[in-house]
Amino acid sequence: MKKWGLLLLGGLLGVGLLSGCQSKSTKVATKTSSASRQSTKTSASKSAAKSQSTGAKRASSKPKAAVVSPFKGIVQQTMGKLSGHNSVYIQTTTGQTYQWHNQSQKAASDIKLFILATVYQQVAAGKLALTTTYTLKATDKVGGTGSLQGMATGTTFTIQELLHYMMTVSDNTATNIIIDAVGGIGAVNQEIKRLGASQTVLRRKMMDQKALAAGRDNVTSVRDLGQLLMKLWHHQLISATADTAMLKLMAANTNHTKLPKLLPGTRTVYNKTGEFDTYGVENDAAIFVQGQRAVVIVALSQGGQLSQQVPAMNQLGQQVDVAVFN
């Protein structure tokens, strides 16, 4: 009996031990399975995050759509249809800038804007006075545009009066006198360089046929003229006083047959034109103003036909004005 009792007790103990081992094994397996599931979730989460990050990088690496200037179509439909060499520069006070075919071209009378700046730079430096007088000589008189060629020899003018003739009726005789007054062609080119106008050079006086025959002509570009006018408008060219005086002279220009022709009568215009029929040149550099807003627009045309150039500039000026102010 004792033997059978011992056997029964051993069996029961064995079953208990086996049951305890199985329970511990189950708990370990459960923990392992839970950890495995957690690891799988973490891995999946990391994979998803990586995928999102990669997707974001791919999305950000896509090239942005190019911004098309509202002036591009206007220029192509106007100046873009002309023969010869043509270029346009447009800049608004709100930061829009558009240039088309910028290049060095015949300046004609638009070079007078740089001569004007030279005078006021020297006045600011104390080298020249606007009240300085000059007596007209017969040898001063040249052809082309202007009134002085028809005035009596011996007539006296101040520098200020000569500037008025140069800017309002594009007087060539007055311009040549002013070039001498500031120190000659070299002095004007020095000011041009100071202004950073890298495509502009004064190589001859007005109506110098010998220089033209030798291939020396005055050149500028729409960008040089456009940047000069924008600095002038912001009173950043020489000084507030000087820039205001120059704008006043430009406002008195009598030739509004090109860029400003089709503008509303309420628009304020500052401009300087240039013409040289022998070479098919028609130029205009202008500032249109409404209230506190302004737009600079410059158009140079060389080797073209007058009957096509002027209407194209009329349309260009009108359409840019509408795009900016309406």
C-alpha positions as CSV (number, residue, x, y, z in Angstrom):
1,M,0.0,0.0,0.0
2,K,2.8,2.4,0.8
3,K,4.3,1.6,-2.5
4,W,1.1,2.4,-4.4
5,G,0.7,5.6,-2.3
6,L,4.2,6.7,-3.2
7,L,3.6,6.1,-6.9
8,L,0.3,8.1,-6.8
9,L,2.0,11.0,-5.0
10,G,4.9,11.0,-7.5
11,G,2.4,11.0,-10.4
12,L,0.5,14.0,-9.0
13,L,3.8,15.9,-8.5
14,G,4.9,15.2,-12.0
15,V,1.6,16.4,-13.4
16,G,1.9,19.7,-11.4
17,L,5.4,20.3,-12.5
18,L,4.5,19.6,-16.2
19,S,1.5,22.0,-15.9
20,G,3.7,24.7,-14.4
21,C,6.3,24.4,-17.2
22,Q,3.6,24.5,-19.8
23,S,2.1,27.7,-18.2
24,K,5.5,29.4,-18.2
25,S,6.1,28.4,-21.8
26,T,2.8,29.8,-22.8
27,K,3.5,33.1,-21.1
28,V,6.9,33.4,-22.8
29,A,5.4,32.5,-26.2
30,T,2.7,35.1,-25.6
31,K,5.3,37.8,-24.7
32,T,7.4,36.8,-27.8
33,S,4.3,37.0,-30.0
34,S,3.4,40.4,-28.6
35,A,6.9,41.8,-29.1
36,S,6.9,40.4,-32.6
37,R,3.6,42.1,-33.4
38,Q,4.9,45.4,-31.8
39,S,8.1,45.1,-33.9
40,T,6.1,44.5,-37.0
41,K,3.9,47.6,-36.3
42,T,7.0,49.7,-35.6
43,S,8.6,48.5,-38.8
44,A,5.5,49.3,-40.8
45,S,5.2,52.7,-39.2
46,K,8.8,53.5,-40.0
47,S,8.3,52.2,-43.5
48,A,5.2,54.4,-43.9
49,A,7.0,57.4,-42.6
50,K,9.9,56.8,-44.9
51,S,7.5,56.4,-47.8
52,Q,5.8,59.7,-46.9
53,S,9.1,61.5,-46.6
54,T,10.3,60.1,-50.0
55,G,7.0,61.2,-51.5
56,A,7.3,64.7,-50.0
57,K,10.9,64.9,-51.4
58,R,9.7,63.8,-54.8
59,A,6.9,66.3,-54.7
60,S,9.2,69.2,-53.7
61,S,11.8,68.2,-56.3
62,K,9.3,68.8,-59.1
63,P,10.1,71.9,-61.1
64,K,7.8,74.9,-60.5
65,A,5.8,76.2,-63.4
66,A,7.4,79.2,-65.0
67,V,5.7,82.5,-64.4
68,V,4.7,84.1,-67.7
69,S,4.9,87.8,-67.7
70,P,1.7,89.6,-68.7
71,F,3.8,91.8,-71.0
72,K,5.2,89.0,-73.1
73,G,2.2,88.6,-75.3
74,I,1.8,92.4,-75.7
75,V,5.3,92.8,-76.9
76,Q,5.1,89.9,-79.3
77,Q,1.9,91.2,-80.8
78,T,3.3,94.8,-81.3
79,M,7.1,95.2,-81.6
80,G,7.5,91.5,-82.3
81,K,6.0,91.9,-85.7
82,L,8.5,94.6,-86.9
83,S,11.4,94.0,-89.2
84,G,15.0,95.1,-88.3
85,H,16.4,95.2,-84.8
86,N,13.9,95.8,-82.0
87,S,14.0,95.6,-78.2
88,V,11.7,96.5,-75.3
89,Y,12.1,97.0,-71.5
90,I,9.2,97.3,-69.1
91,Q,9.4,97.7,-65.3
92,T,6.7,98.6,-62.8
93,T,7.1,100.1,-59.4
94,T,5.4,96.9,-58.0
95,G,8.4,94.9,-59.0
96,Q,7.5,93.4,-62.4
97,T,10.3,93.5,-65.0
98,Y,10.3,92.2,-68.6
99,Q,12.9,92.7,-71.3
100,W,12.9,91.5,-74.8
101,H,15.9,91.3,-77.1
102,N,18.0,93.7,-75.0
103,Q,21.0,94.7,-77.2
104,S,23.1,97.8,-78.0
105,Q,21.4,99.8,-80.7
106,K,21.5,103.3,-82.2
107,A,20.5,105.8,-79.6
108,A,19.5,108.7,-81.7
109,S,18.3,111.5,-79.4
110,D,17.7,109.2,-76.4
111,I,21.4,109.6,-75.6
112,K,20.4,113.1,-74.4
113,L,19.0,111.5,-71.2
114,F,22.6,110.6,-70.3
115,I,23.9,114.1,-71.2
116,L,21.1,115.5,-69.0
117,A,22.2,113.3,-66.1
118,T,25.8,114.4,-66.6
119,V,24.8,118.1,-66.2
120,Y,23.0,117.5,-63.0
121,Q,25.7,115.3,-61.6
122,Q,28.2,118.2,-62.2
123,V,25.8,120.7,-60.7
124,A,25.5,118.5,-57.6
125,A,29.3,118.3,-57.4
126,G,29.7,122.1,-57.7
127,K,31.5,121.8,-61.1
128,L,28.8,123.6,-63.1
129,A,26.1,126.1,-62.5
130,L,22.7,126.1,-64.2
131,T,22.9,129.9,-64.3
132,T,26.1,129.9,-66.4
133,T,25.6,131.8,-69.6
134,Y,26.6,131.0,-73.2
135,T,26.6,133.2,-76.3
136,L,25.5,131.4,-79.5
137,K,28.1,131.3,-82.4
138,A,27.4,130.6,-86.0
139,T,29.7,127.6,-85.9
140,D,27.5,126.1,-83.1
141,K,24.5,125.7,-85.4
142,V,23.7,122.2,-86.7
143,G,20.7,120.7,-88.5
144,G,18.2,118.2,-87.5
145,T,15.7,119.0,-84.7
146,G,15.7,122.1,-82.7
147,S,15.1,125.9,-82.6
148,L,18.6,127.4,-81.9
149,Q,19.8,126.8,-85.5
150,G,17.3,129.5,-86.6
151,M,18.1,132.0,-83.9
152,A,20.4,135.0,-84.2
153,T,24.1,134.6,-83.6
154,G,25.0,136.3,-80.4
155,T,21.9,135.2,-78.6
156,T,22.7,134.4,-74.9
157,F,21.4,131.4,-73.1
158,T,21.8,129.9,-69.6
159,I,22.7,126.2,-69.2
160,Q,19.2,125.8,-67.8
161,E,17.6,127.3,-70.9
162,L,19.8,125.1,-73.1
163,L,18.6,122.0,-71.2
164,H,15.0,123.1,-71.8
165,Y,15.6,123.2,-75.5
166,M,17.5,119.9,-75.5
167,M,14.7,118.0,-73.7
168,T,11.5,119.7,-74.9
169,V,12.2,120.0,-78.7
170,S,15.3,117.7,-78.8
171,D,17.5,120.6,-79.9
172,N,20.8,119.3,-81.5
173,T,22.6,122.7,-81.3
174,A,21.8,123.1,-77.6
175,T,22.9,119.5,-77.0
176,N,26.4,120.1,-78.6
177,I,26.9,123.2,-76.5
178,I,26.0,121.3,-73.4
179,I,28.5,118.5,-74.2
180,D,31.2,121.1,-74.4
181,A,30.1,122.8,-71.2
182,V,30.4,119.6,-69.1
183,G,33.9,118.8,-70.5
184,G,33.3,117.0,-73.8
185,I,32.4,113.5,-74.9
186,G,34.8,111.9,-72.4
187,A,33.1,113.5,-69.4
188,V,29.7,112.2,-70.6
189,N,31.0,108.7,-70.9
190,Q,32.5,108.9,-67.5
191,E,29.0,109.7,-66.1
192,I,27.5,106.9,-68.2
193,K,30.0,104.5,-66.7
194,R,29.3,105.8,-63.1
195,L,25.6,105.0,-63.7
196,G,26.4,101.4,-64.7
197,A,25.0,101.8,-68.2
198,S,27.3,99.2,-69.8
199,Q,25.7,99.2,-73.3
200,T,25.7,103.0,-73.7
201,V,28.4,105.1,-75.3
202,L,28.6,108.7,-76.6
203,R,30.9,108.6,-79.6
204,R,30.0,111.7,-81.5
205,K,28.2,115.1,-81.2
206,M,24.8,115.6,-82.8
207,M,24.8,115.7,-86.6
208,D,28.5,114.8,-86.9
209,Q,28.4,113.4,-90.4
210,K,32.1,112.7,-90.5
211,A,31.9,110.5,-87.4
212,L,29.0,108.7,-88.9
213,A,30.8,108.1,-92.2
214,A,33.7,106.6,-90.1
215,G,31.3,104.2,-88.4
216,R,31.2,106.1,-85.0
217,D,27.6,106.4,-83.7
218,N,26.0,106.8,-80.3
219,V,24.5,103.6,-78.8
220,T,22.4,102.6,-75.9
221,S,20.0,99.7,-74.9
222,V,16.5,99.4,-73.5
223,R,17.9,98.1,-70.2
224,D,20.3,101.0,-69.7
225,L,17.5,103.5,-70.5
226,G,14.9,101.6,-68.4
227,Q,17.1,101.4,-65.3
228,L,18.1,105.0,-65.6
229,L,14.4,106.1,-65.8
230,M,13.4,103.9,-62.8
231,K,16.2,105.3,-60.7
232,L,15.1,108.8,-61.8
233,W,11.5,108.1,-60.8
234,H,12.6,106.8,-57.3
235,H,14.9,109.8,-56.9
236,Q,17.9,107.5,-56.7
237,L,19.8,108.7,-59.7
238,I,21.6,111.8,-58.3
239,S,19.5,113.5,-55.6
240,A,15.8,114.3,-54.9
241,T,16.3,117.8,-56.1
242,A,18.2,117.0,-59.2
243,D,15.9,114.1,-60.1
244,T,12.8,116.2,-59.7
245,A,14.2,118.9,-62.0
246,M,15.0,116.3,-64.7
247,L,11.6,114.8,-64.5
248,K,10.1,118.3,-64.9
249,L,12.1,118.7,-68.1
250,M,10.9,115.3,-69.4
251,A,7.3,116.2,-68.6
252,A,7.6,119.2,-70.9
253,N,8.6,117.1,-73.9
254,T,6.5,118.1,-76.9
255,N,6.7,114.7,-78.7
256,H,4.1,112.2,-77.5
257,T,3.5,110.6,-80.9
258,K,4.9,107.2,-80.0
259,L,4.5,105.3,-76.7
260,P,2.1,107.8,-75.0
261,K,-0.1,108.6,-78.0
262,L,-3.1,106.5,-77.1
263,L,-3.0,107.0,-73.4
264,P,-5.9,108.5,-71.4
265,G,-5.6,112.3,-71.1
266,T,-5.4,112.0,-67.3
267,R,-2.1,110.0,-67.4
268,T,1.1,111.8,-66.5
269,V,3.9,111.1,-68.9
270,Y,7.7,111.7,-68.8
271,N,9.5,110.7,-72.0
272,K,12.3,111.3,-74.5
273,T,12.1,110.2,-78.1
274,G,14.8,109.6,-80.7
275,E,14.6,109.5,-84.5
276,F,17.1,108.9,-87.3
277,D,15.4,108.3,-90.6
278,T,18.6,107.5,-92.5
279,Y,19.0,104.3,-90.5
280,G,15.3,103.6,-89.9
281,V,15.5,104.4,-86.2
282,E,12.5,105.2,-84.0
283,N,13.0,105.2,-80.2
284,D,11.0,106.2,-77.2
285,A,11.8,106.0,-73.4
286,A,8.9,106.9,-71.1
287,I,7.5,106.8,-67.6
288,F,3.7,106.5,-67.3
289,V,2.3,107.6,-63.9
290,Q,-1.1,107.2,-62.2
291,G,-1.2,108.3,-58.5
292,Q,1.6,106.6,-56.7
293,R,2.1,103.9,-59.3
294,A,4.3,104.1,-62.4
295,V,5.7,102.0,-65.2
296,V,8.8,102.5,-67.2
297,I,8.6,101.4,-70.8
298,V,11.4,101.7,-73.4
299,A,11.2,100.7,-77.1
300,L,14.1,100.9,-79.6
301,S,13.6,100.1,-83.3
302,Q,16.4,100.1,-85.9
303,G,16.3,99.2,-89.6
304,G,12.6,99.3,-89.8
305,Q,9.8,101.3,-91.5
306,L,8.3,104.4,-89.9
307,S,4.8,103.5,-91.1
308,Q,5.0,100.2,-89.0
309,Q,7.2,101.3,-86.1
310,V,5.2,104.2,-84.8
311,P,1.8,102.3,-84.8
312,A,3.4,99.4,-83.1
313,M,4.8,101.7,-80.4
314,N,1.3,103.3,-80.0
315,Q,-0.2,99.9,-79.4
316,L,2.6,98.8,-77.1
317,G,2.2,101.9,-74.9
318,Q,-1.6,101.6,-74.7
319,Q,-1.7,97.9,-73.9
320,V,1.0,98.1,-71.3
321,D,-0.9,101.0,-69.7
322,V,-4.1,99.0,-69.6
323,A,-2.3,96.0,-68.1
324,V,-0.7,98.1,-65.4
325,F,-3.4,100.5,-64.4
326,N,-6.7,98.8,-65.1
